[in-house]
Amino acid sequence: MGNKQSIIDDQEIIYGTYRTHTMAMVGSITTEVVFLVFLAIAAYFAGSVFALWRITETWQIMSVYGVLGVLALVMIGRIIRDYLVWYYTQVIVTNRRLIRREGILTRKVSDIALSQLSEVEITQTLFGRIFNYGNVTVLGDSDASSLRFIRIQSPLKLRTVIDDARVGTKRATAPIPTIENKTPTNPLNIGANEADEHQEVLAQIDSLLRKGLLTEEEAAAKRAKFSGEGS
């Protein structure tokens, strides 16, 4: 969590975090586990061969088991590496950016501002639709700002979260309408349209508060100003 927060600004809110589908990781790890089983079988048969041929030379036995042991350690290291690569490769959606983070010892971060997004494309194979994964291509205003994510889990949900974040960003940057310049003929008898507008503005302030884009103090100040109770 600390690594994730270190690339997120104080003013950013995380809407969702996604990774490559576990099938991609399991596929690689399964191959390496099968190889480990093969090494264990080879070690068992090597012991039988030593007994059958009455090989008692220590250097010969240690050489065979040493090679098998080194190969086993390499496979275990690859399993750990594949898991860490999967775990630290993340797609993070915030209220400002779409971020791709990857790397174990060294970190590589690519991002694109939500305001620069033009289109989100999803490509799924038959197995992708069955197991809920796919490739997601995020197109920006230029090719240089485009990002591509391979075999991402829940791609349709990711696109929905991106769309919601973009809508939230537009609402946050849009000015809140006021009726300061509207002076009703009778202050005690506000028209239906003005009452509806009053409720709409208050609802928009509440929405920004729930999304975390306004603090309680800021929301209270906007309500007071809108109602004519503040300066």
C-alpha positions as CSV (number, residue, x, y, z in Angstrom):
1,M,0.0,0.0,0.0
2,G,2.8,2.4,0.8
3,N,4.4,1.8,-2.7
4,K,1.1,2.7,-4.3
5,Q,0.5,5.8,-2.2
6,S,4.0,7.1,-3.0
7,I,3.0,7.6,-6.7
8,I,-0.3,9.2,-5.8
9,D,-0.6,12.9,-5.1
10,D,-2.2,14.1,-1.9
11,Q,-5.2,15.5,-3.9
12,E,-5.8,12.3,-5.8
13,I,-8.5,9.8,-4.9
14,I,-8.1,6.1,-6.0
15,Y,-11.2,4.8,-7.7
16,G,-9.9,1.3,-8.5
17,T,-6.8,-0.9,-8.9
18,Y,-6.5,-3.7,-11.4
19,R,-3.9,-6.3,-12.3
20,T,-3.2,-8.8,-15.1
21,H,-5.6,-11.7,-14.8
22,T,-4.3,-14.5,-12.5
23,M,-4.5,-16.9,-15.4
24,A,-1.5,-15.3,-17.0
25,M,0.5,-15.8,-13.8
26,V,-0.8,-19.3,-13.1
27,G,0.1,-20.4,-16.6
28,S,3.8,-19.5,-16.2
29,I,3.9,-20.9,-12.6
30,T,2.3,-24.1,-13.6
31,T,5.0,-24.8,-16.2
32,E,7.7,-24.2,-13.6
33,V,6.0,-26.4,-11.0
34,V,5.8,-29.2,-13.5
35,F,9.5,-28.8,-14.1
36,L,10.1,-29.0,-10.3
37,V,8.1,-32.3,-10.2
38,F,10.2,-33.6,-13.1
39,L,13.4,-32.7,-11.2
40,A,12.1,-34.5,-8.1
41,I,11.4,-37.6,-10.2
42,A,14.8,-37.4,-11.8
43,A,16.4,-37.2,-8.3
44,Y,14.5,-40.3,-7.2
45,F,15.6,-42.3,-10.3
46,A,19.1,-41.1,-9.9
47,G,19.2,-42.7,-6.4
48,S,17.9,-46.0,-7.9
49,V,20.6,-45.9,-10.6
50,F,23.3,-45.3,-8.0
51,A,22.1,-48.3,-6.0
52,L,21.7,-50.5,-9.1
53,W,25.1,-49.7,-10.5
54,R,26.6,-49.6,-7.0
55,I,28.0,-46.1,-7.5
56,T,29.5,-45.0,-4.2
57,E,31.8,-42.2,-5.3
58,T,30.8,-39.1,-3.4
59,W,31.8,-36.7,-6.1
60,Q,29.6,-38.5,-8.7
61,I,26.6,-38.5,-6.4
62,M,27.1,-34.9,-5.3
63,S,27.6,-33.8,-8.9
64,V,24.2,-35.2,-10.0
65,Y,22.3,-34.0,-7.0
66,G,24.1,-30.7,-7.2
67,V,22.9,-30.0,-10.7
68,L,19.4,-31.1,-9.9
69,G,19.4,-28.9,-6.8
70,V,20.6,-25.8,-8.7
71,L,17.9,-26.3,-11.4
72,A,15.3,-26.6,-8.6
73,L,16.5,-23.3,-7.0
74,V,16.3,-21.6,-10.4
75,M,12.7,-22.8,-10.9
76,I,11.7,-21.7,-7.4
77,G,13.3,-18.3,-8.1
78,R,11.3,-18.0,-11.3
79,I,8.1,-18.8,-9.5
80,I,8.7,-16.1,-6.9
81,R,9.7,-13.6,-9.7
82,D,6.6,-14.4,-11.8
83,Y,4.4,-13.8,-8.7
84,L,6.1,-10.5,-7.8
85,V,5.9,-9.3,-11.4
86,W,2.1,-10.0,-11.4
87,Y,1.6,-8.4,-8.0
88,Y,3.5,-5.2,-8.7
89,T,2.1,-4.6,-12.2
90,Q,-0.9,-2.5,-11.5
91,V,-3.4,-0.3,-13.3
92,I,-4.6,2.5,-11.0
93,V,-7.6,4.8,-11.8
94,T,-7.7,8.1,-9.8
95,N,-9.8,11.2,-10.1
96,R,-7.1,12.7,-12.2
97,R,-5.1,10.1,-14.0
98,L,-4.9,6.6,-15.3
99,I,-1.6,5.0,-14.1
100,R,0.4,1.9,-15.0
101,R,2.9,0.8,-12.4
102,E,5.3,-2.0,-13.0
103,G,8.7,-3.2,-11.7
104,I,10.0,-5.1,-8.6
105,L,13.3,-3.6,-7.6
106,T,13.1,-0.7,-10.1
107,R,9.8,1.1,-10.7
108,K,8.4,2.2,-14.1
109,V,5.3,4.5,-14.0
110,S,3.4,5.6,-17.0
111,D,0.2,7.7,-16.8
112,I,-2.2,9.7,-18.8
113,A,-4.5,12.5,-17.6
114,L,-8.2,11.8,-17.7
115,S,-8.8,15.1,-19.5
116,Q,-6.6,13.8,-22.3
117,L,-8.5,10.5,-22.8
118,S,-10.5,10.2,-26.1
119,E,-11.4,6.5,-26.2
120,V,-11.1,3.2,-24.3
121,E,-11.0,0.1,-26.5
122,I,-11.4,-3.5,-25.2
123,T,-10.4,-6.7,-27.1
124,Q,-11.5,-10.1,-25.7
125,T,-11.1,-13.5,-27.1
126,L,-13.5,-16.3,-26.5
127,F,-11.5,-17.5,-23.4
128,G,-11.3,-13.8,-22.4
129,R,-15.1,-13.5,-22.3
130,I,-15.4,-16.8,-20.4
131,F,-12.7,-16.0,-17.8
132,N,-13.3,-12.3,-17.7
133,Y,-10.1,-10.8,-19.0
134,G,-9.0,-8.9,-22.1
135,N,-6.7,-6.3,-23.6
136,V,-7.5,-2.6,-22.9
137,T,-6.2,0.2,-25.0
138,V,-6.6,3.7,-23.8
139,L,-6.3,6.3,-26.5
140,G,-5.3,9.9,-25.7
141,D,-5.2,13.0,-27.7
142,S,-2.0,11.8,-29.4
143,D,-0.3,8.4,-29.9
144,A,2.4,9.3,-27.4
145,S,-0.2,9.5,-24.6
146,S,-1.8,6.1,-25.4
147,L,-1.5,3.1,-23.0
148,R,-2.1,-0.6,-23.6
149,F,-2.8,-3.2,-20.9
150,I,-2.5,-6.9,-21.7
151,R,-4.9,-9.6,-20.2
152,I,-6.3,-7.2,-17.6
153,Q,-8.9,-8.7,-15.2
154,S,-12.5,-7.3,-15.5
155,P,-11.8,-5.1,-18.5
156,L,-15.5,-4.0,-18.8
157,K,-15.5,-2.9,-15.2
158,L,-12.2,-1.1,-15.7
159,R,-13.8,0.9,-18.5
160,T,-16.8,1.7,-16.4
161,V,-14.6,3.0,-13.6
162,I,-12.6,5.1,-16.1
163,D,-15.8,6.6,-17.5
164,D,-17.1,7.4,-14.0
165,A,-13.8,9.0,-13.1
166,R,-13.9,11.2,-16.2
167,V,-17.5,12.3,-15.5
168,G,-16.5,13.1,-11.9
169,T,-13.6,15.1,-13.2
170,K,-15.8,17.1,-15.5
171,R,-18.3,17.8,-12.7
172,A,-15.5,18.8,-10.3
173,T,-14.0,21.4,-12.8
174,A,-17.4,22.7,-13.9
175,P,-18.5,25.9,-12.2
176,I,-21.4,25.6,-9.7
177,P,-24.4,27.6,-11.0
178,T,-25.7,30.3,-8.7
179,I,-28.8,32.5,-8.7
180,E,-27.0,35.6,-7.3
181,N,-28.1,37.7,-10.3
182,K,-31.7,36.5,-10.1
183,T,-33.9,38.8,-8.0
184,P,-37.4,37.5,-7.8
185,T,-40.3,39.9,-7.8
186,N,-41.5,38.5,-4.5
187,P,-38.7,37.1,-2.3
188,L,-41.2,35.1,-0.4
189,N,-42.6,33.4,-3.5
190,I,-39.7,31.8,-5.5
191,G,-40.8,30.3,-8.8
192,A,-40.9,26.5,-9.4
193,N,-37.9,26.7,-11.8
194,E,-35.7,28.6,-9.3
195,A,-36.7,26.1,-6.6
196,D,-35.7,23.2,-8.8
197,E,-32.4,24.9,-9.7
198,H,-31.8,25.5,-5.9
199,Q,-32.2,21.8,-5.2
200,E,-30.0,20.8,-8.2
201,V,-27.1,22.9,-7.0
202,L,-27.4,21.6,-3.4
203,A,-27.5,18.0,-4.8
204,Q,-24.4,18.7,-6.9
205,I,-22.5,20.0,-3.8
206,D,-23.6,16.8,-1.9
207,S,-22.3,14.7,-4.8
208,L,-18.9,16.3,-4.8
209,L,-18.7,15.8,-1.0
210,R,-19.5,12.1,-1.3
211,K,-16.8,11.6,-4.0
212,G,-14.3,13.2,-1.7
213,L,-13.7,16.2,-4.1
214,L,-14.9,18.6,-1.4
215,T,-14.3,18.6,2.4
216,E,-17.1,19.1,4.9
217,E,-15.9,22.7,5.5
218,E,-15.8,23.5,1.8
219,A,-19.3,22.0,1.2
220,A,-20.7,23.9,4.1
221,A,-19.2,27.2,2.8
222,K,-20.6,26.6,-0.7
223,R,-24.1,25.9,0.8
224,A,-23.9,29.0,2.9
225,K,-22.7,31.2,0.0
226,F,-25.4,29.8,-2.3
227,S,-28.1,30.4,0.3
228,G,-27.0,34.0,0.9
229,E,-25.8,33.2,4.4
230,G,-22.1,33.6,3.8
231,S,-20.0,36.4,2.3
